[in-house]
Each structure stands twice: as structure tokens, then as C-alpha cells.
Amino acid sequence: MKIRASFEGLERPPMELENADSILIYDDFGNPILVVQKLEKGQIYVVKASEPGFQDVLRGFGIGLRASVRKIK
């Protein structure tokens, strides 16, 4: 997978990373909120903190959290 991340608005060009197999995104408070994993045969698995199985995926990263997640609309 290729990742393109922008920092501090559009003043600087985005940073690009190539050949990533897994991406773990945190919020501003250090809480994991999204995981994207490249599976075999080019499939991509995406799971958000509010979805079932998120804690299992985090354990695969070596992160064992016992956090409850609430959706706010």
C-alpha cells in the first residue's frame, strides 16, 4: 500500500510511504481509531474503533486495550 500524509495544512508537500502492510491511525489523544491491513491476494481489511473485531486487530499489533467505544452523532 502507498500512504500519503499531509501535515499542517497545504503549506508543505505530503509525505509518501510505500510498501506498507499495516496502518494504525491514532486520534489527537493517542487512542487508536482505525486500522488498515493488506491481506493476501491484494485484499484490504479496514476496521474502525466502533466496529466489532477492532480489539482483536489491535492485539495483533501487540496493543491490549480495554476501552469502550461510543458513537456520537
PQR file with spaces between the fields and no chain letter, atoms N, CA, C, O and H, PARSE charges and radii, in Angstrom:
ATOM       1  N    MET     1       0.846   -1.175    0.000 -0.4000 1.5000
ATOM       2  CA   MET     1       0.000    0.000    0.000 -0.0000 2.0000
ATOM       3  C    MET     1       0.884    1.228    0.000  0.5500 1.7000
ATOM       4  O    MET     1       2.016    1.201    0.483 -0.5500 1.4000
ATOM       5  N    LYS     2       0.361    2.281   -0.537 -0.4000 1.5000
ATOM       6  CA   LYS     2       1.056    3.564   -0.511 -0.0000 2.0000
ATOM       7  C    LYS     2       0.269    4.495    0.403  0.5500 1.7000
ATOM       8  O    LYS     2      -0.959    4.553    0.335 -0.5500 1.4000
ATOM       9  H    LYS     2      -0.559    2.303   -0.929  0.4000 1.0000
ATOM      10  N    ILE     3       0.977    5.218    1.250 -0.4000 1.5000
ATOM      11  CA   ILE     3       0.359    6.152    2.192 -0.0000 2.0000
ATOM      12  C    ILE     3       0.794    7.556    1.829  0.5500 1.7000
ATOM      13  O    ILE     3       1.969    7.803    1.558 -0.5500 1.4000
ATOM      14  H    ILE     3       1.974    5.171    1.305  0.4000 1.0000
ATOM      15  N    ARG     4      -0.144    8.459    1.824 -0.4000 1.5000
ATOM      16  CA   ARG     4       0.167    9.877    1.620 -0.0000 2.0000
ATOM      17  C    ARG     4      -0.419   10.634    2.804  0.5500 1.7000
ATOM      18  O    ARG     4      -1.627   10.595    3.038 -0.5500 1.4000
ATOM      19  H    ARG     4      -1.098    8.258    2.044  0.4000 1.0000
ATOM      20  N    ALA     5       0.438   11.320    3.545 -0.4000 1.5000
ATOM      21  CA   ALA     5       0.001   12.045    4.736 -0.0000 2.0000
ATOM      22  C    ALA     5       0.362   13.513    4.604  0.5500 1.7000
ATOM      23  O    ALA     5       1.473   13.858    4.203 -0.5500 1.4000
ATOM      24  H    ALA     5       1.419   11.352    3.354  0.4000 1.0000
ATOM      25  N    SER     6      -0.586   14.371    4.944 -0.4000 1.5000
ATOM      26  CA   SER     6      -0.355   15.820    4.915 -0.0000 2.0000
ATOM      27  C    SER     6      -0.234   16.336    6.338  0.5500 1.7000
ATOM      28  O    SER     6      -0.909   15.852    7.247 -0.5500 1.4000
ATOM      29  H    SER     6      -1.489   14.091    5.270  0.4000 1.0000
ATOM      30  N    PHE     7       0.623   17.313    6.520 -0.4000 1.5000
ATOM      31  CA   PHE     7       0.859   17.899    7.828 -0.0000 2.0000
ATOM      32  C    PHE     7       0.718   19.411    7.746  0.5500 1.7000
ATOM      33  O    PHE     7       1.165   20.035    6.784 -0.5500 1.4000
ATOM      34  H    PHE     7       1.171   17.706    5.782  0.4000 1.0000
ATOM      35  N    GLU     8       0.100   19.987    8.753 -0.4000 1.5000
ATOM      36  CA   GLU     8      -0.016   21.446    8.883 -0.0000 2.0000
ATOM      37  C    GLU     8      -0.571   22.094    7.624  0.5500 1.7000
ATOM      38  O    GLU     8       0.023   23.016    7.066 -0.5500 1.4000
ATOM      39  H    GLU     8      -0.263   19.480    9.535  0.4000 1.0000
ATOM      40  N    GLY     9      -1.706   21.601    7.195 -0.4000 1.5000
ATOM      41  CA   GLY     9      -2.362   22.203    6.036 -0.0000 2.0000
ATOM      42  C    GLY     9      -1.646   21.870    4.744  0.5500 1.7000
ATOM      43  O    GLY     9      -1.016   20.819    4.624 -0.5500 1.4000
ATOM      44  H    GLY     9      -2.189   20.852    7.648  0.4000 1.0000
ATOM      45  N    LEU    10      -1.744   22.750    3.799 -0.4000 1.5000
ATOM      46  CA   LEU    10      -1.162   22.514    2.475 -0.0000 2.0000
ATOM      47  C    LEU    10       0.124   23.294    2.251  0.5500 1.7000
ATOM      48  O    LEU    10       0.567   23.443    1.113 -0.5500 1.4000
ATOM      49  H    LEU    10      -2.256   23.603    3.896  0.4000 1.0000
ATOM      50  N    GLU    11       0.731   23.795    3.329 -0.4000 1.5000
ATOM      51  CA   GLU    11       1.945   24.592    3.194 -0.0000 2.0000
ATOM      52  C    GLU    11       3.144   23.742    2.781  0.5500 1.7000
ATOM      53  O    GLU    11       4.042   24.222    2.089 -0.5500 1.4000
ATOM      54  H    GLU    11       0.371   23.674    4.254  0.4000 1.0000
ATOM      55  N    ARG    12       3.155   22.486    3.205 -0.4000 1.5000
ATOM      56  CA   ARG    12       4.244   21.581    2.849 -0.0000 2.0000
ATOM      57  C    ARG    12       3.696   20.456    1.995  0.5500 1.7000
ATOM      58  O    ARG    12       2.528   20.091    2.136 -0.5500 1.4000
ATOM      59  H    ARG    12       2.426   22.097    3.767  0.4000 1.0000
ATOM      60  N    PRO    13       4.509   19.898    1.113 -0.5600 1.5000
ATOM      61  CA   PRO    13       4.019   18.769    0.315  0.2800 2.0000
ATOM      62  C    PRO    13       3.783   17.555    1.208  0.5500 1.7000
ATOM      63  O    PRO    13       4.437   17.408    2.240 -0.5500 1.4000
ATOM      64  N    PRO    14       2.852   16.687    0.817 -0.5600 1.5000
ATOM      65  CA   PRO    14       2.576   15.498    1.626  0.2800 2.0000
ATOM      66  C    PRO    14       3.759   14.537    1.626  0.5500 1.7000
ATOM      67  O    PRO    14       4.549   14.505    0.683 -0.5500 1.4000
ATOM      68  N    MET    15       3.867   13.754    2.698 -0.4000 1.5000
ATOM      69  CA   MET    15       4.878   12.714    2.795 -0.0000 2.0000
ATOM      70  C    MET    15       4.275   11.426    2.261  0.5500 1.7000
ATOM      71  O    MET    15       3.118   11.114    2.542 -0.5500 1.4000
ATOM      72  H    MET    15       3.225   13.780    3.464  0.4000 1.0000
ATOM      73  N    GLU    16       5.046   10.690    1.501 -0.4000 1.5000
ATOM      74  CA   GLU    16       4.564    9.429    0.952 -0.0000 2.0000
ATOM      75  C    GLU    16       5.413    8.277    1.460  0.5500 1.7000
ATOM      76  O    GLU    16       6.640    8.365    1.507 -0.5500 1.4000
ATOM      77  H    GLU    16       5.986   10.944    1.272  0.4000 1.0000
ATOM      78  N    LEU    17       4.747    7.201    1.836 -0.4000 1.5000
ATOM      79  CA   LEU    17       5.395    5.964    2.245 -0.0000 2.0000
ATOM      80  C    LEU    17       4.888    4.852    1.334  0.5500 1.7000
ATOM      81  O    LEU    17       3.695    4.783    1.040 -0.5500 1.4000
ATOM      82  H    LEU    17       3.750    7.129    1.798  0.4000 1.0000
ATOM      83  N    GLU    18       5.780    3.994    0.892 -0.4000 1.5000
ATOM      84  CA   GLU    18       5.377    2.899    0.018 -0.0000 2.0000
ATOM      85  C    GLU    18       5.640    1.560    0.687  0.5500 1.7000
ATOM      86  O    GLU    18       6.436    1.460    1.621 -0.5500 1.4000
ATOM      87  H    GLU    18       6.750    4.050    1.131  0.4000 1.0000
ATOM      88  N    ASN    19       4.964    0.542    0.198 -0.4000 1.5000
ATOM      89  CA   ASN    19       5.131   -0.842    0.642 -0.0000 2.0000
ATOM      90  C    ASN    19       4.717   -1.065    2.097  0.5500 1.7000
ATOM      91  O    ASN    19       5.315   -1.889    2.788 -0.5500 1.4000
ATOM      92  H    ASN    19       4.317    0.624   -0.560  0.4000 1.0000
ATOM      93  N    ALA    20       3.713   -0.348    2.563 -0.4000 1.5000
ATOM      94  CA   ALA    20       3.195   -0.562    3.918 -0.0000 2.0000
ATOM      95  C    ALA    20       2.245   -1.756    3.907  0.5500 1.7000
ATOM      96  O    ALA    20       1.449   -1.912    2.981 -0.5500 1.4000
ATOM      97  H    ALA    20       3.227    0.322    2.002  0.4000 1.0000
ATOM      98  N    ASP    21       2.331   -2.585    4.922 -0.4000 1.5000
ATOM      99  CA   ASP    21       1.428   -3.722    5.055 -0.0000 2.0000
ATOM     100  C    ASP    21       0.294   -3.435    6.023  0.5500 1.7000
ATOM     101  O    ASP    21      -0.803   -3.976    5.878 -0.5500 1.4000
ATOM     102  H    ASP    21       2.978   -2.458    5.673  0.4000 1.0000
ATOM     103  N    SER    22       0.556   -2.579    7.020 -0.4000 1.5000
ATOM     104  CA   SER    22      -0.445   -2.245    8.031 -0.0000 2.0000
ATOM     105  C    SER    22      -0.321   -0.779    8.403  0.5500 1.7000
ATOM     106  O    SER    22       0.773   -0.215    8.449 -0.5500 1.4000
ATOM     107  H    SER    22       1.446   -2.140    7.138  0.4000 1.0000
ATOM     108  N    ILE    23      -1.476   -0.176    8.669 -0.4000 1.5000
ATOM     109  CA   ILE    23      -1.518    1.223    9.094 -0.0000 2.0000
ATOM     110  C    ILE    23      -2.405    1.293   10.328  0.5500 1.7000
ATOM     111  O    ILE    23      -3.517    0.764   10.328 -0.5500 1.4000
ATOM     112  H    ILE    23      -2.364   -0.634    8.631  0.4000 1.0000
ATOM     113  N    LEU    24      -1.927    1.933   11.360 -0.4000 1.5000
ATOM     114  CA   LEU    24      -2.700    2.147   12.576 -0.0000 2.0000
ATOM     115  C    LEU    24      -2.760    3.648   12.800  0.5500 1.7000
ATOM     116  O    LEU    24      -1.726    4.299   12.953 -0.5500 1.4000
ATOM     117  H    LEU    24      -1.024    2.362   11.361  0.4000 1.0000
ATOM     118  N    ILE    25      -3.968    4.198   12.821 -0.4000 1.5000
ATOM     119  CA   ILE    25      -4.158    5.642   12.956 -0.0000 2.0000
ATOM     120  C    ILE    25      -4.692    5.945   14.346  0.5500 1.7000
ATOM     121  O    ILE    25      -5.622    5.299   14.831 -0.5500 1.4000
ATOM     122  H    ILE    25      -4.807    3.669   12.697  0.4000 1.0000
ATOM     123  N    TYR    26      -4.078    6.951   14.979 -0.4000 1.5000
ATOM     124  CA   TYR    26      -4.459    7.392   16.318 -0.0000 2.0000
ATOM     125  C    TYR    26      -5.138    8.753   16.247  0.5500 1.7000
ATOM     126  O    TYR    26      -4.905    9.520   15.313 -0.5500 1.4000
ATOM     127  H    TYR    26      -3.323    7.475   14.586  0.4000 1.0000
ATOM     128  N    ASP    27      -5.985    9.054   17.244 -0.4000 1.5000
ATOM     129  CA   ASP    27      -6.564   10.390   17.333 -0.0000 2.0000
ATOM     130  C    ASP    27      -5.593   11.316   18.070  0.5500 1.7000
ATOM     131  O    ASP    27      -4.486   10.907   18.418 -0.5500 1.4000
ATOM     132  H    ASP    27      -6.174    8.431   18.003  0.4000 1.0000
ATOM     133  N    ASP    28      -6.006   12.553   18.305 -0.4000 1.5000
ATOM     134  CA   ASP    28      -5.146   13.540   18.954 -0.0000 2.0000
ATOM     135  C    ASP    28      -4.834   13.207   20.409  0.5500 1.7000
ATOM     136  O    ASP    28      -3.951   13.823   21.006 -0.5500 1.4000
ATOM     137  H    ASP    28      -6.906   12.885   18.023  0.4000 1.0000
ATOM     138  N    PHE    29      -5.544   12.245   20.985 -0.4000 1.5000
ATOM     139  CA   PHE    29      -5.347   11.881   22.386 -0.0000 2.0000
ATOM     140  C    PHE    29      -4.571   10.568   22.547  0.5500 1.7000
ATOM     141  O    PHE    29      -4.430   10.063   23.661 -0.5500 1.4000
ATOM     142  H    PHE    29      -6.261   11.745   20.500  0.4000 1.0000
ATOM     143  N    GLY    30      -4.069   10.019   21.439 -0.4000 1.5000
ATOM     144  CA   GLY    30      -3.282    8.793   21.485 -0.0000 2.0000
ATOM     145  C    GLY    30      -4.088    7.513   21.472  0.5500 1.7000
ATOM     146  O    GLY    30      -3.562    6.443   21.779 -0.5500 1.4000
ATOM     147  H    GLY    30      -4.184   10.429   20.535  0.4000 1.0000
ATOM     148  N    ASN    31      -5.367    7.609   21.117 -0.4000 1.5000
ATOM     149  CA   ASN    31      -6.227    6.429   21.056 -0.0000 2.0000
ATOM     150  C    ASN    31      -6.268    5.888   19.625  0.5500 1.7000
ATOM     151  O    ASN    31      -6.491    6.655   18.689 -0.5500 1.4000
ATOM     152  H    ASN    31      -5.795    8.478   20.867  0.4000 1.0000
ATOM     153  N    PRO    32      -6.055    4.582   19.438 -0.5600 1.5000
ATOM     154  CA   PRO    32      -6.169    4.024   18.094  0.2800 2.0000
ATOM     155  C    PRO    32      -7.619    4.103   17.615  0.5500 1.7000
ATOM     156  O    PRO    32      -8.539    3.766   18.360 -0.5500 1.4000
ATOM     157  N    ILE    33      -7.821    4.545   16.378 -0.4000 1.5000
ATOM     158  CA   ILE    33      -9.175    4.718   15.860 -0.0000 2.0000
ATOM     159  C    ILE    33      -9.437    3.983   14.543  0.5500 1.7000
ATOM     160  O    ILE    33     -10.593    3.762   14.182 -0.5500 1.4000
ATOM     161  H    ILE    33      -7.073    4.819   15.773  0.4000 1.0000
ATOM     162  N    LEU    34      -8.378    3.602   13.821 -0.4000 1.5000
ATOM     163  CA   LEU    34      -8.569    2.976   12.512 -0.0000 2.0000
ATOM     164  C    LEU    34      -7.378    2.087   12.190  0.5500 1.7000
ATOM     165  O    LEU    34      -6.230    2.452   12.440 -0.5500 1.4000
ATOM     166  H    LEU    34      -7.439    3.782   14.115  0.4000 1.0000
ATOM     167  N    VAL    35      -7.663    0.917   11.633 -0.4000 1.5000
ATOM     168  CA   VAL    35      -6.614    0.011   11.173 -0.0000 2.0000
ATOM     169  C    VAL    35      -6.903   -0.351    9.723  0.5500 1.7000
ATOM     170  O    VAL    35      -8.038   -0.662    9.360 -0.5500 1.4000
ATOM     171  H    VAL    35      -8.596    0.620   11.430  0.4000 1.0000
ATOM     172  N    VAL    36      -5.867   -0.306    8.909 -0.4000 1.5000
ATOM     173  CA   VAL    36      -5.944   -0.761    7.523 -0.0000 2.0000
ATOM     174  C    VAL    36      -4.842   -1.793    7.349  0.5500 1.7000
ATOM     175  O    VAL    36      -3.678   -1.508    7.630 -0.5500 1.4000
ATOM     176  H    VAL    36      -4.946   -0.054    9.204  0.4000 1.0000
ATOM     177  N    GLN    37      -5.195   -2.990    6.889 -0.4000 1.5000
ATOM     178  CA   GLN    37      -4.216   -4.048    6.696 -0.0000 2.0000
ATOM     179  C    GLN    37      -4.332   -4.612    5.290  0.5500 1.7000
ATOM     180  O    GLN    37      -5.428   -4.827    4.773 -0.5500 1.4000
ATOM     181  H    GLN    37      -6.141   -3.222    6.661  0.4000 1.0000
ATOM     182  N    LYS    38      -3.185   -4.843    4.691 -0.4000 1.5000
ATOM     183  CA   LYS    38      -3.130   -5.500    3.394 -0.0000 2.0000
ATOM     184  C    LYS    38      -3.083   -6.999    3.635  0.5500 1.7000
ATOM     185  O    LYS    38      -2.183   -7.504    4.306 -0.5500 1.4000
ATOM     186  H    LYS    38      -2.295   -4.668    5.111  0.4000 1.0000
ATOM     187  N    LEU    39      -4.046   -7.693    3.089 -0.4000 1.5000
ATOM     188  CA   LEU    39      -4.115   -9.146    3.232 -0.0000 2.0000
ATOM     189  C    LEU    39      -3.521   -9.802    1.991  0.5500 1.7000
ATOM     190  O    LEU    39      -3.064   -9.118    1.076 -0.5500 1.4000
ATOM     191  H    LEU    39      -4.777   -7.283    2.544  0.4000 1.0000
ATOM     192  N    GLU    40      -3.532  -11.102    1.967 -0.4000 1.5000
ATOM     193  CA   GLU    40      -3.013  -11.789    0.788 -0.0000 2.0000
ATOM     194  C    GLU    40      -3.908  -11.549   -0.421  0.5500 1.7000
ATOM     195  O    GLU    40      -5.087  -11.221   -0.281 -0.5500 1.4000
ATOM     196  H    GLU    40      -3.904  -11.658    2.710  0.4000 1.0000
ATOM     197  N    LYS    41      -3.354  -11.711   -1.570 -0.4000 1.5000
ATOM     198  CA   LYS    41      -4.051  -11.540   -2.846 -0.0000 2.0000
ATOM     199  C    LYS    41      -4.572  -10.120   -3.050  0.5500 1.7000
ATOM     200  O    LYS    41      -5.566   -9.922   -3.749 -0.5500 1.4000
ATOM     201  H    LYS    41      -2.397  -11.977   -1.684  0.4000 1.0000
ATOM     202  N    GLY    42      -3.908   -9.124   -2.444 -0.4000 1.5000
ATOM     203  CA   GLY    42      -4.258   -7.730   -2.677 -0.0000 2.0000
ATOM     204  C    GLY    42      -5.502   -7.244   -1.981  0.5500 1.7000
ATOM     205  O    GLY    42      -5.943   -6.124   -2.237 -0.5500 1.4000
ATOM     206  H    GLY    42      -3.101   -9.284   -1.876  0.4000 1.0000
ATOM     207  N    GLN    43      -6.081   -8.035   -1.116 -0.4000 1.5000
ATOM     208  CA   GLN    43      -7.270   -7.594   -0.397 -0.0000 2.0000
ATOM     209  C    GLN    43      -6.872   -6.635    0.715  0.5500 1.7000
ATOM     210  O    GLN    43      -5.784   -6.744    1.281 -0.5500 1.4000
ATOM     211  H    GLN    43      -5.723   -8.946   -0.908  0.4000 1.0000
ATOM     212  N    ILE    44      -7.770   -5.687    1.024 -0.4000 1.5000
ATOM     213  CA   ILE    44      -7.539   -4.695    2.066 -0.0000 2.0000
ATOM     214  C    ILE    44      -8.615   -4.860    3.129  0.5500 1.7000
ATOM     215  O    ILE    44      -9.801   -4.946    2.810 -0.5500 1.4000
ATOM     216  H    ILE    44      -8.653   -5.599    0.564  0.4000 1.0000
ATOM     217  N    TYR    45      -8.201   -4.906    4.397 -0.4000 1.5000
ATOM     218  CA   TYR    45      -9.114   -5.022    5.531 -0.0000 2.0000
ATOM     219  C    TYR    45      -9.075   -3.715    6.304  0.5500 1.7000
ATOM     220  O    TYR    45      -8.008   -3.269    6.724 -0.5500 1.4000
ATOM     221  H    TYR    45      -7.237   -4.837    4.656  0.4000 1.0000
ATOM     222  N    VAL    46     -10.233   -3.102    6.493 -0.4000 1.5000
ATOM     223  CA   VAL    46     -10.344   -1.832    7.212 -0.0000 2.0000
ATOM     224  C    VAL    46     -11.309   -2.025    8.366  0.5500 1.7000
ATOM     225  O    VAL    46     -12.411   -2.541    8.179 -0.5500 1.4000
ATOM     226  H    VAL    46     -11.100   -3.465    6.152  0.4000 1.0000
ATOM     227  N    VAL    47     -10.895   -1.609    9.569 -0.4000 1.5000
ATOM     228  CA   VAL    47     -11.773   -1.712   10.730 -0.0000 2.0000
ATOM     229  C    VAL    47     -11.608   -0.457   11.587  0.5500 1.7000
ATOM     230  O    VAL    47     -10.495   -0.030   11.898 -0.5500 1.4000
ATOM     231  H    VAL    47     -10.000   -1.191    9.721  0.4000 1.0000
ATOM     232  N    LYS    48     -12.766    0.124   11.959 -0.4000 1.5000
ATOM     233  CA   LYS    48     -12.799    1.316   12.807 -0.0000 2.0000
ATOM     234  C    LYS    48     -12.984    0.912   14.261  0.5500 1.7000
ATOM     235  O    LYS    48     -13.407   -0.206   14.559 -0.5500 1.4000
ATOM     236  H    LYS    48     -13.669   -0.222   11.706  0.4000 1.0000
ATOM     237  N    ALA    49     -12.662    1.831   15.160 -0.4000 1.5000
ATOM     238  CA   ALA    49     -12.768    1.561   16.599 -0.0000 2.0000
ATOM     239  C    ALA    49     -14.187    1.189   17.001  0.5500 1.7000
ATOM     240  O    ALA    49     -14.372    0.458   17.974 -0.5500 1.4000
ATOM     241  H    ALA    49     -12.319    2.738   14.918  0.4000 1.0000
ATOM     242  N    SER    50     -15.180    1.664   16.287 -0.4000 1.5000
ATOM     243  CA   SER    50     -16.569    1.406   16.644 -0.0000 2.0000
ATOM     244  C    SER    50     -17.096    0.079   16.103  0.5500 1.7000
ATOM     245  O    SER    50     -18.251   -0.267   16.350 -0.5500 1.4000
ATOM     246  H    SER    50     -15.029    2.257   15.496  0.4000 1.0000
ATOM     247  N    GLU    51     -16.282   -0.657   15.381 -0.4000 1.5000
ATOM     248  CA   GLU    51     -16.737   -1.896   14.755 -0.0000 2.0000
ATOM     249  C    GLU    51     -16.278   -3.133   15.544  0.5500 1.7000
ATOM     250  O    GLU    51     -15.244   -3.102   16.211 -0.5500 1.4000
ATOM     251  H    GLU    51     -15.343   -0.376   15.181  0.4000 1.0000
ATOM     252  N    PRO    52     -17.060   -4.217   15.459 -0.5600 1.5000
ATOM     253  CA   PRO    52     -16.646   -5.465   16.123  0.2800 2.0000
ATOM     254  C    PRO    52     -15.310   -5.949   15.553  0.5500 1.7000
ATOM     255  O    PRO    52     -15.031   -5.778   14.367 -0.5500 1.4000
ATOM     256  N    GLY    53     -14.516   -6.536   16.391 -0.4000 1.5000
ATOM     257  CA   GLY    53     -13.239   -7.083   15.940 -0.0000 2.0000
ATOM     258  C    GLY    53     -12.077   -6.124   16.046  0.5500 1.7000
ATOM     259  O    GLY    53     -10.931   -6.526   15.847 -0.5500 1.4000
ATOM     260  H    GLY    53     -14.742   -6.675   17.355  0.4000 1.0000
ATOM     261  N    PHE    54     -12.343   -4.854   16.357 -0.4000 1.5000
ATOM     262  CA   PHE    54     -11.265   -3.862   16.429 -0.0000 2.0000
ATOM     263  C    PHE    54     -10.249   -4.241   17.512  0.5500 1.7000
ATOM     264  O    PHE    54      -9.042   -4.150   17.292 -0.5500 1.4000
ATOM     265  H    PHE    54     -13.274   -4.528   16.518  0.4000 1.0000
ATOM     266  N    GLN    55     -10.743   -4.667   18.682 -0.4000 1.5000
ATOM     267  CA   GLN    55      -9.840   -5.046   19.776 -0.0000 2.0000
ATOM     268  C    GLN    55      -8.971   -6.240   19.379  0.5500 1.7000
ATOM     269  O    GLN    55      -7.802   -6.311   19.759 -0.5500 1.4000
ATOM     270  H    GLN    55     -11.724   -4.742   18.860  0.4000 1.0000
ATOM     271  N    ASP    56      -9.534   -7.169   18.624 -0.4000 1.5000
ATOM     272  CA   ASP    56      -8.757   -8.327   18.169 -0.0000 2.0000
ATOM     273  C    ASP    56      -7.629   -7.898   17.235  0.5500 1.7000
ATOM     274  O    ASP    56      -6.513   -8.410   17.326 -0.5500 1.4000
ATOM     275  H    ASP    56     -10.483   -7.111   18.316  0.4000 1.0000
ATOM     276  N    VAL    57      -7.919   -6.965   16.344 -0.4000 1.5000
ATOM     277  CA   VAL    57      -6.897   -6.475   15.421 -0.0000 2.0000
ATOM     278  C    VAL    57      -5.795   -5.755   16.191  0.5500 1.7000
ATOM     279  O    VAL    57      -4.616   -5.911   15.873 -0.5500 1.4000
ATOM     280  H    VAL    57      -8.825   -6.549   16.270  0.4000 1.0000
ATOM     281  N    LEU    58      -6.166   -4.969   17.199 -0.4000 1.5000
ATOM     282  CA   LEU    58      -5.158   -4.268   17.996 -0.0000 2.0000
ATOM     283  C    LEU    58      -4.246   -5.262   18.718  0.5500 1.7000
ATOM     284  O    LEU    58      -3.044   -5.028   18.835 -0.5500 1.4000
ATOM     285  H    LEU    58      -7.124   -4.842   17.457  0.4000 1.0000
ATOM     286  N    ARG    59      -4.804   -6.348   19.191 -0.4000 1.5000
ATOM     287  CA   ARG    59      -3.979   -7.362   19.852 -0.0000 2.0000
ATOM     288  C    ARG    59      -2.930   -7.918   18.883  0.5500 1.7000
ATOM     289  O    ARG    59      -1.832   -8.289   19.295 -0.5500 1.4000
ATOM     290  H    ARG    59      -5.781   -6.539   19.096  0.4000 1.0000
ATOM     291  N    GLY    60      -3.275   -7.971   17.602 -0.4000 1.5000
ATOM     292  CA   GLY    60      -2.310   -8.392   16.589 -0.0000 2.0000
ATOM     293  C    GLY    60      -1.140   -7.432   16.468  0.5500 1.7000
ATOM     294  O    GLY    60      -0.053   -7.824   16.042 -0.5500 1.4000
ATOM     295  H    GLY    60      -4.168   -7.669   17.267  0.4000 1.0000
ATOM     296  N    PHE    61      -1.353   -6.181   16.838 -0.4000 1.5000
ATOM     297  CA   PHE    61      -0.291   -5.181   16.866 -0.0000 2.0000
ATOM     298  C    PHE    61       0.445   -5.174   18.205  0.5500 1.7000
ATOM     299  O    PHE    61       1.390   -4.409   18.397 -0.5500 1.4000
ATOM     300  H    PHE    61      -2.235   -5.862   17.184  0.4000 1.0000
ATOM     301  N    GLY    62       0.005   -6.028   19.127 -0.4000 1.5000
ATOM     302  CA   GLY    62       0.605   -6.041   20.451 -0.0000 2.0000
ATOM     303  C    GLY    62       0.026   -4.996   21.381  0.5500 1.7000
ATOM     304  O    GLY    62       0.631   -4.657   22.398 -0.5500 1.4000
ATOM     305  H    GLY    62      -0.764   -6.649   18.971  0.4000 1.0000
ATOM     306  N    ILE    63      -1.150   -4.483   21.033 -0.4000 1.5000
ATOM     307  CA   ILE    63      -1.812   -3.467   21.851 -0.0000 2.0000
ATOM     308  C    ILE    63      -3.030   -4.112   22.486  0.5500 1.7000
ATOM     309  O    ILE    63      -3.954   -4.530   21.787 -0.5500 1.4000
ATOM     310  H    ILE    63      -1.641   -4.759   20.207  0.4000 1.0000
ATOM     311  N    GLY    64      -3.034   -4.195   23.799 -0.4000 1.5000
ATOM     312  CA   GLY    64      -4.174   -4.771   24.504 -0.0000 2.0000
ATOM     313  C    GLY    64      -4.930   -3.681   25.247  0.5500 1.7000
ATOM     314  O    GLY    64      -4.537   -3.297   26.348 -0.5500 1.4000
ATOM     315  H    GLY    64      -2.283   -3.856   24.367  0.4000 1.0000
ATOM     316  N    LEU    65      -5.994   -3.186   24.669 -0.4000 1.5000
ATOM     317  CA   LEU    65      -6.783   -2.130   25.290 -0.0000 2.0000
ATOM     318  C    LEU    65      -8.101   -2.693   25.788  0.5500 1.7000
ATOM     319  O    LEU    65      -8.650   -3.628   25.205 -0.5500 1.4000
ATOM     320  H    LEU    65      -6.313   -3.498   23.774  0.4000 1.0000
ATOM     321  N    ARG    66      -8.591   -2.130   26.843 -0.4000 1.5000
ATOM     322  CA   ARG    66      -9.932   -2.450   27.320 -0.0000 2.0000
ATOM     323  C    ARG    66     -10.704   -1.143   27.364  0.5500 1.7000
ATOM     324  O    ARG    66     -10.991   -0.606   28.434 -0.5500 1.4000
ATOM     325  H    ARG    66      -8.146   -1.370   27.316  0.4000 1.0000
ATOM     326  N    ALA    67     -11.028   -0.655   26.207 -0.4000 1.5000
ATOM     327  CA   ALA    67     -11.718    0.618   26.102 -0.0000 2.0000
ATOM     328  C    ALA    67     -13.097    0.398   25.504  0.5500 1.7000
ATOM     329  O    ALA    67     -13.277   -0.433   24.614 -0.5500 1.4000
ATOM     330  H    ALA    67     -10.795   -1.091   25.337  0.4000 1.0000
ATOM     331  N    SER    68     -14.056    1.144   25.998 -0.4000 1.5000
ATOM     332  CA   SER    68     -15.385    1.108   25.393 -0.0000 2.0000
ATOM     333  C    SER    68     -15.471    2.240   24.379  0.5500 1.7000
ATOM     334  O    SER    68     -14.873    3.301   24.551 -0.5500 1.4000
ATOM     335  H    SER    68     -13.910    1.819   26.721  0.4000 1.0000
ATOM     336  N    VAL    69     -16.218    1.991   23.336 -0.4000 1.5000
ATOM     337  CA   VAL    69     -16.355    2.980   22.260 -0.0000 2.0000
ATOM     338  C    VAL    69     -17.825    3.352   22.141  0.5500 1.7000
ATOM     339  O    VAL    69     -18.693    2.480   22.102 -0.5500 1.4000
ATOM     340  H    VAL    69     -16.705    1.129   23.196  0.4000 1.0000
ATOM     341  N    ARG    70     -18.093    4.631   22.084 -0.4000 1.5000
ATOM     342  CA   ARG    70     -19.461    5.115   21.887 -0.0000 2.0000
ATOM     343  C    ARG    70     -19.497    5.939   20.610  0.5500 1.7000
ATOM     344  O    ARG    70     -18.606    6.748   20.353 -0.5500 1.4000
ATOM     345  H    ARG    70     -17.388    5.339   22.116  0.4000 1.0000
ATOM     346  N    LYS    71     -20.529    5.725   19.821 -0.4000 1.5000
ATOM     347  CA   LYS    71     -20.753    6.560   18.646 -0.0000 2.0000
ATOM     348  C    LYS    71     -21.510    7.791   19.056  0.5500 1.7000
ATOM     349  O    LYS    71     -22.503    7.702   19.778 -0.5500 1.4000
ATOM     350  H    LYS    71     -21.253    5.067   20.030  0.4000 1.0000
ATOM     351  N    ILE    72     -21.062    8.932   18.609 -0.4000 1.5000
ATOM     352  CA   ILE    72     -21.736   10.193   18.899 -0.0000 2.0000
ATOM     353  C    ILE    72     -22.192   10.784   17.579  0.5500 1.7000
ATOM     354  O    ILE    72     -21.392   10.968   16.662 -0.5500 1.4000
ATOM     355  H    ILE    72     -20.255    9.005   18.023  0.4000 1.0000
ATOM     356  N    LYS    73     -23.461   11.075   17.487 -0.4000 1.5000
ATOM     357  CA   LYS    73     -23.998   11.636   16.228 -0.0000 2.0000
ATOM     358  C    LYS    73     -24.325   13.081   16.401  0.5500 1.7000
ATOM     359  O    LYS    73     -24.785   13.727   15.459 -0.5500 1.4000
ATOM     360  H    LYS    73     -24.111   10.925   18.232  0.4000 1.0000
